[in-house]
Amino acid sequence: MKAVSMILPRQEVKIEVDKFDFSHHAYYLVGDDATREKLVSILHDKHSIKSHGNPDLYIKKYETFTIDEARKLKSAAEVLPSITDAKKIFVLQIDNITLEAQNALLKLFEEPGDSVHFFLIISSAHILLQTVKSRMSLLRSSHLQDSGIAQEAKVFLDSSIPKRLEQIKKFVDAIADEKRPRQDAADFLNEIERFVYVSGDGVRPARKLEVISKVREYMNDRAPSFKMLLEYVALNI
C-alpha cells in the first residue's frame, strides 16, 4: 500500500464536527451511541455518504478493541472502495482499547489508503495514547450532545465552588432517593471530562484530566461515595 505524504502533526488538530472536510485520514471524538448516530447523520446530510446499504461505510461498536480487531480493520481498510473515487469510511465506537491495538492503529494511521478515513468515537479522552491522538484530528463534539447531563456539566464548570458543591448535593440526593440512576454520576463525570478536554486552555486541561481519571477509578468501586468523589472534582478542577 502506498504511503501518503500527509501525516498529522504532533500537535493535534481540533475541528468543529460539522466542518471537517476529509483533509485528514483519522478523527476522534468523545461520545456515546447518540454521538455515533449524529456523526453518521452528518456524514449523510453534509457529505452525501449513504448510511444504509453502503459497502464503503463500516460502522461498529466495541466493548474492547483488541489487537485482533486492529488486524481485521487493517485488512478491511486495504480493500478498495466499491466505486471509483469513493471514500471508504470506518466509524468505530470504542469503550476500551488495548495498548497492542493502539500500536497497530498507529501504524495504520501513518500509512492509510488515499481514500480511507477513520472516525473513532471513544468513551474517554484518556483511553488513547498521546502518540495515537497526535496522528488524528479531534472533532469537537459539543454540537453532538445536548443532553440534560451535558448541560449540567457545563453549568458545573461555569460555576463557583460553592455553587458546584450545592449542585453536587442535589445531584447525589436525587440518586440516593432513586429519582436518578446511579449511571448518571459516571455520565456526569464523562461530560465534565469532555468539556475540559476541548477547552484548550494550555497546561490546565492535563492536570484537570488527571483529577477526573483518578476519580473515575474510585467510581468503579463496589460502593463509591459519589458525593465525596464529585466534591473532589469540584475543588480540584
Number of C-alpha atoms within 10 A of each C-alpha: 8 8 11 12 9 12 17 18 11 13 12 15 16 17 15 12 19 15 11 16 10 14 9 19 24 25 24 24 27 28 24 19 12 13 20 24 13 16 20 18 16 18 18 14 12 13 12 10 19 15 18 8 7 12 13 21 19 16 14 10 16 14 11 14 20 18 18 12 15 20 15 11 17 17 10 13 22 13 12 16 17 12 10 8 10 13 19 25 23 20 20 20 26 21 17 17 20 14 15 14 17 21 15 19 19 18 13 17 22 19 17 22 20 16 16 22 21 21 22 21 25 23 21 20 21 16 15 18 14 14 12 19 21 18 24 28 23 22 23 21 22 18 12 20 16 10 10 10 18 20 14 16 22 17 15 20 16 11 14 13 16 11 15 20 20 13 18 21 17 12 20 21 15 14 17 13 9 10 11 14 11 14 9 14 21 15 15 21 21 23 24 25 24 24 19 21 20 18 12 12 10 7 8 13 18 14 12 18 19 14 16 23 18 13 20 16 10 14 18 10 9 7 8 13 13 22 17 14 19 24 18 15 19 20 12 12 17
